[in-house]
Amino acid sequence: MNKPVRIMPCLDMQNGRVVKGVHFTNIQDAGDPAACAQAYCAAGADELALLDITATVENRPTLLEVVRRVAQVVTVPFTVGGGIADAASAEAVLEAGADKISVSSAAFRRPSVIEEMVKKFGPQRVTVAIDVDRNPRLPSGYEVYIDGGRTATGADAVEWARRVDGFGVSVILPTSKAADGAKTGYELPLIKAIAEHCSAEVVASGGAGTMEHFYQAVEAGASILLAASVFHFHLIDIPELKRYLSRKGVNVSLSNLPAS
């Protein structure tokens, strides 16, 4: 039987608070990370992502005290990313209570770090995030960006995903700058291309605005559905999303939903 498709609210963090922007800018406060995490667990989230969005550009590690606070209240696996530069910083985050780590810029700059982490922690605990923007001059039409979406690399996003997949990671998390926070839908051709070329699970990230967008991402090959704005501001709530997807024939877990 296929593994259920998972719903993964994303807590983008800045200065210890949950924030949300559009196209990686225009940041708004969205609450306390531990309180948000607790609420999402109660609402039926299957996993959580906690991303310290300015750690890399501020050249500092992830805020471990926030990871510890979140770890104390969550009841689902949670992935932490941002500021993880090597196996030592990844280990610190896992020891603080995270179930998985997500690495992006450091992985691109030194791909051997992916291999080190997979070997040390196991493939199930390593996610590689890939920030992308559209670039019609590249074979896939998508270019890899690093430093929180600030630095263009000239590298083709699907080629990089294939290379990442070769290291044996369990999850690849591509986020489209063009779609991020815009609520116009996920970058479906990108999800489809990575899902077709990689054995890792693909996270749909960036652009969800309607329940149909989540269904389209599943159809494109995503098995983890990540969103922030629509959940933070209650445009879509997890129980109604899961019931919608279930009616569309998607295998989702309904057992962790609150009693209606």
DRENLUM-96748 format. One record per residue (C-alpha): residue number from 0; x, y, z negated. Coordinates in steps of 0.25 Angstrom, whole numbers. Example, Ala and Ser with C-alpha at 12.3 -4.5 7.8 and 13.67 -1.06 7.14 Angstrom:
<nodes>
+-----+-------+-------+-------+
! num !    xx !    yy !    zz !
+-----+-------+-------+-------+
!   0 !    49 !   -18 !   -31 !
!   1 !    55 !    -4 !   -29 !
+-----+-------+-------+-------+
</nodes>
This chain:
<nodes>
+-----+-------+-------+-------+
! num !    xx !    yy !    zz !
+-----+-------+-------+-------+
!   0 !     0 !     0 !     0 !
!   1 !     5 !    14 !     3 !
!   2 !    10 !    22 !    -8 !
!   3 !     0 !    33 !   -11 !
!   4 !     2 !    47 !    -6 !
!   5 !     6 !    56 !   -17 !
!   6 !     2 !    70 !   -21 !
!   7 !    14 !    78 !   -26 !
!   8 !    11 !    93 !   -31 !
!   9 !    24 !   101 !   -30 !
!  10 !    28 !   110 !   -41 !
!  11 !    38 !   120 !   -35 !
!  12 !    46 !   127 !   -46 !
!  13 !    53 !   140 !   -48 !
!  14 !    58 !   145 !   -61 !
!  15 !    51 !   134 !   -68 !
!  16 !    37 !   137 !   -63 !
!  17 !    29 !   130 !   -52 !
!  18 !    28 !   140 !   -39 !
!  19 !    23 !   139 !   -25 !
!  20 !    26 !   146 !   -13 !
!  21 !    23 !   147 !     2 !
!  22 !    34 !   143 !    12 !
!  23 !    44 !   142 !     0 !
!  24 !    41 !   157 !    -4 !
!  25 !    30 !   166 !   -10 !
!  26 !    31 !   158 !   -24 !
!  27 !    20 !   158 !   -33 !
!  28 !    19 !   153 !   -48 !
!  29 !    11 !   140 !   -49 !
!  30 !    13 !   136 !   -64 !
!  31 !    21 !   128 !   -74 !
!  32 !    28 !   115 !   -68 !
!  33 !    24 !   106 !   -79 !
!  34 !    10 !   111 !   -80 !
!  35 !     8 !   109 !   -65 !
!  36 !    14 !    96 !   -65 !
!  37 !     5 !    91 !   -76 !
!  38 !    -7 !    96 !   -69 !
!  39 !    -3 !    89 !   -56 !
!  40 !    -1 !    76 !   -63 !
!  41 !   -15 !    77 !   -69 !
!  42 !   -21 !    81 !   -55 !
!  43 !   -16 !    68 !   -49 !
!  44 !    -3 !    72 !   -43 !
!  45 !     6 !    59 !   -39 !
!  46 !    19 !    66 !   -40 !
!  47 !    25 !    80 !   -42 !
!  48 !    36 !    88 !   -36 !
!  49 !    43 !    99 !   -44 !
!  50 !    52 !   108 !   -35 !
!  51 !    62 !   118 !   -41 !
!  52 !    61 !   127 !   -29 !
!  53 !    72 !   137 !   -32 !
!  54 !    82 !   128 !   -39 !
!  55 !    91 !   125 !   -26 !
!  56 !    91 !   140 !   -22 !
!  57 !    94 !   144 !   -36 !
!  58 !   105 !   134 !   -37 !
!  59 !   100 !   127 !   -50 !
!  60 !    95 !   114 !   -54 !
!  61 !    80 !   111 !   -56 !
!  62 !    73 !   116 !   -69 !
!  63 !    74 !   103 !   -77 !
!  64 !    66 !   108 !   -88 !
!  65 !    54 !   110 !   -79 !
!  66 !    57 !    96 !   -74 !
!  67 !    56 !    91 !   -88 !
!  68 !    43 !    98 !   -91 !
!  69 !    37 !    92 !   -79 !
!  70 !    42 !    78 !   -82 !
!  71 !    35 !    79 !   -95 !
!  72 !    21 !    81 !   -90 !
!  73 !    21 !    74 !   -76 !
!  74 !    14 !    60 !   -74 !
!  75 !    19 !    58 !   -60 !
!  76 !    32 !    58 !   -53 !
!  77 !    39 !    71 !   -50 !
!  78 !    49 !    76 !   -41 !
!  79 !    59 !    87 !   -44 !
!  80 !    66 !    95 !   -33 !
!  81 !    74 !   108 !   -33 !
!  82 !    89 !   110 !   -37 !
!  83 !    92 !    96 !   -36 !
!  84 !   106 !    96 !   -30 !
!  85 !   112 !    83 !   -34 !
!  86 !   110 !    70 !   -41 !
!  87 !   113 !    76 !   -55 !
!  88 !   103 !    87 !   -53 !
!  89 !    93 !    76 !   -48 !
!  90 !    96 !    68 !   -60 !
!  91 !    93 !    79 !   -70 !
!  92 !    80 !    82 !   -64 !
!  93 !    76 !    67 !   -65 !
!  94 !    81 !    66 !   -79 !
!  95 !    72 !    78 !   -82 !
!  96 !    60 !    70 !   -78 !
!  97 !    58 !    71 !   -63 !
!  98 !    55 !    58 !   -56 !
!  99 !    61 !    62 !   -43 !
! 100 !    70 !    73 !   -37 !
! 101 !    69 !    81 !   -24 !
! 102 !    81 !    86 !   -17 !
! 103 !    82 !    95 !    -5 !
! 104 !    93 !   105 !    -3 !
! 105 !   104 !    97 !   -10 !
! 106 !   100 !    85 !    -2 !
! 107 !   101 !    93 !    11 !
! 108 !   114 !    99 !     7 !
! 109 !   120 !    86 !     2 !
! 110 !   112 !    74 !     8 !
! 111 !   121 !    64 !    -1 !
! 112 !   114 !    69 !   -13 !
! 113 !   101 !    62 !    -8 !
! 114 !   109 !    49 !    -8 !
! 115 !   114 !    51 !   -21 !
! 116 !   101 !    54 !   -27 !
! 117 !    94 !    42 !   -21 !
! 118 !   105 !    33 !   -26 !
! 119 !   105 !    39 !   -40 !
! 120 !    90 !    40 !   -42 !
! 121 !    84 !    31 !   -32 !
! 122 !    76 !    35 !   -19 !
! 123 !    63 !    37 !   -27 !
! 124 !    68 !    48 !   -35 !
! 125 !    73 !    57 !   -23 !
! 126 !    65 !    66 !   -14 !
! 127 !    72 !    74 !    -4 !
! 128 !    64 !    87 !    -1 !
! 129 !    66 !    94 !    13 !
! 130 !    62 !   108 !    15 !
! 131 !    59 !   111 !    30 !
! 132 !    55 !   122 !    39 !
! 133 !    51 !   121 !    54 !
! 134 !    62 !   122 !    64 !
! 135 !    58 !   118 !    78 !
! 136 !    72 !   118 !    82 !
! 137 !    75 !   105 !    74 !
! 138 !    70 !    91 !    79 !
! 139 !    59 !    89 !    68 !
! 140 !    55 !   104 !    68 !
! 141 !    59 !   105 !    54 !
! 142 !    72 !   111 !    47 !
! 143 !    77 !   107 !    33 !
! 144 !    78 !   119 !    23 !
! 145 !    85 !   119 !    10 !
! 146 !    86 !   128 !    -3 !
! 147 !    71 !   128 !    -5 !
! 148 !    68 !   131 !    10 !
! 149 !    77 !   143 !    11 !
! 150 !    89 !   137 !    19 !
! 151 !    87 !   131 !    33 !
! 152 !    97 !   119 !    36 !
! 153 !    95 !   117 !    51 !
! 154 !    92 !   102 !    48 !
! 155 !    80 !    95 !    54 !
! 156 !    71 !    91 !    42 !
! 157 !    67 !    77 !    48 !
! 158 !    81 !    73 !    50 !
! 159 !    85 !    77 !    36 !
! 160 !    73 !    69 !    31 !
! 161 !    78 !    57 !    38 !
! 162 !    91 !    59 !    32 !
! 163 !    86 !    60 !    18 !
! 164 !    77 !    48 !    20 !
! 165 !    90 !    40 !    24 !
! 166 !    94 !    42 !     9 !
! 167 !    82 !    34 !     4 !
! 168 !    75 !    45 !    -3 !
! 169 !    60 !    42 !    -6 !
! 170 !    54 !    55 !    -3 !
! 171 !    56 !    67 !     7 !
! 172 !    49 !    80 !     4 !
! 173 !    49 !    89 !    16 !
! 174 !    43 !   103 !    13 !
! 175 !    40 !   113 !    25 !
! 176 !    43 !   127 !    22 !
! 177 !    33 !   131 !    33 !
! 178 !    22 !   124 !    26 !
! 179 !    26 !   126 !    11 !
! 180 !    14 !   132 !     4 !
! 181 !     7 !   136 !    16 !
! 182 !    -4 !   126 !    14 !
! 183 !    -5 !   124 !    29 !
! 184 !    -1 !   109 !    29 !
! 185 !    11 !   100 !    27 !
! 186 !    22 !   100 !    38 !
! 187 !    16 !    87 !    44 !
! 188 !    26 !    85 !    56 !
! 189 !    37 !    86 !    46 !
! 190 !    31 !    76 !    36 !
! 191 !    28 !    66 !    48 !
! 192 !    42 !    67 !    53 !
! 193 !    49 !    64 !    40 !
! 194 !    39 !    53 !    36 !
! 195 !    41 !    46 !    50 !
! 196 !    56 !    47 !    49 !
! 197 !    58 !    44 !    34 !
! 198 !    55 !    33 !    25 !
! 199 !    54 !    42 !    12 !
! 200 !    41 !    47 !     8 !
! 201 !    38 !    61 !    13 !
! 202 !    32 !    72 !     5 !
! 203 !    22 !    82 !    11 !
! 204 !    26 !    96 !     6 !
! 205 !    23 !   110 !    10 !
! 206 !    10 !   115 !    15 !
! 207 !    -2 !   108 !     9 !
! 208 !   -14 !   116 !     9 !
! 209 !   -26 !   107 !    11 !
! 210 !   -29 !    92 !     8 !
! 211 !   -28 !    89 !    22 !
! 212 !   -14 !    93 !    23 !
! 213 !   -10 !    82 !    13 !
! 214 !   -17 !    72 !    21 !
! 215 !   -10 !    77 !    34 !
! 216 !     3 !    75 !    26 !
! 217 !     0 !    61 !    23 !
! 218 !    -4 !    58 !    37 !
! 219 !    10 !    64 !    41 !
! 220 !    17 !    54 !    32 !
! 221 !    18 !    61 !    18 !
! 222 !    16 !    52 !     6 !
! 223 !    18 !    63 !    -4 !
! 224 !    10 !    76 !    -3 !
! 225 !    16 !    88 !   -10 !
! 226 !    10 !   101 !   -12 !
! 227 !    10 !   113 !   -21 !
! 228 !     2 !   125 !   -18 !
! 229 !   -11 !   118 !   -16 !
! 230 !   -10 !   110 !   -29 !
! 231 !    -4 !   122 !   -37 !
! 232 !   -16 !   131 !   -34 !
! 233 !   -27 !   120 !   -33 !
! 234 !   -30 !   122 !   -18 !
! 235 !   -30 !   106 !   -18 !
! 236 !   -30 !    98 !   -31 !
! 237 !   -23 !    84 !   -31 !
! 238 !   -36 !    76 !   -34 !
! 239 !   -44 !    81 !   -22 !
! 240 !   -32 !    80 !   -13 !
! 241 !   -30 !    65 !   -17 !
! 242 !   -45 !    62 !   -15 !
! 243 !   -44 !    69 !    -2 !
! 244 !   -32 !    61 !     3 !
! 245 !   -38 !    48 !    -3 !
! 246 !   -51 !    50 !     6 !
! 247 !   -42 !    52 !    18 !
! 248 !   -36 !    38 !    15 !
! 249 !   -23 !    43 !     9 !
! 250 !   -18 !    34 !    -2 !
! 251 !   -17 !    43 !   -14 !
! 252 !   -17 !    40 !   -29 !
! 253 !   -31 !    44 !   -35 !
! 254 !   -28 !    37 !   -48 !
! 255 !   -21 !    49 !   -54 !
! 256 !   -31 !    59 !   -51 !
! 257 !   -38 !    66 !   -63 !
! 258 !   -53 !    61 !   -66 !
! 259 !   -62 !    69 !   -58 !
+-----+-------+-------+-------+
</nodes>
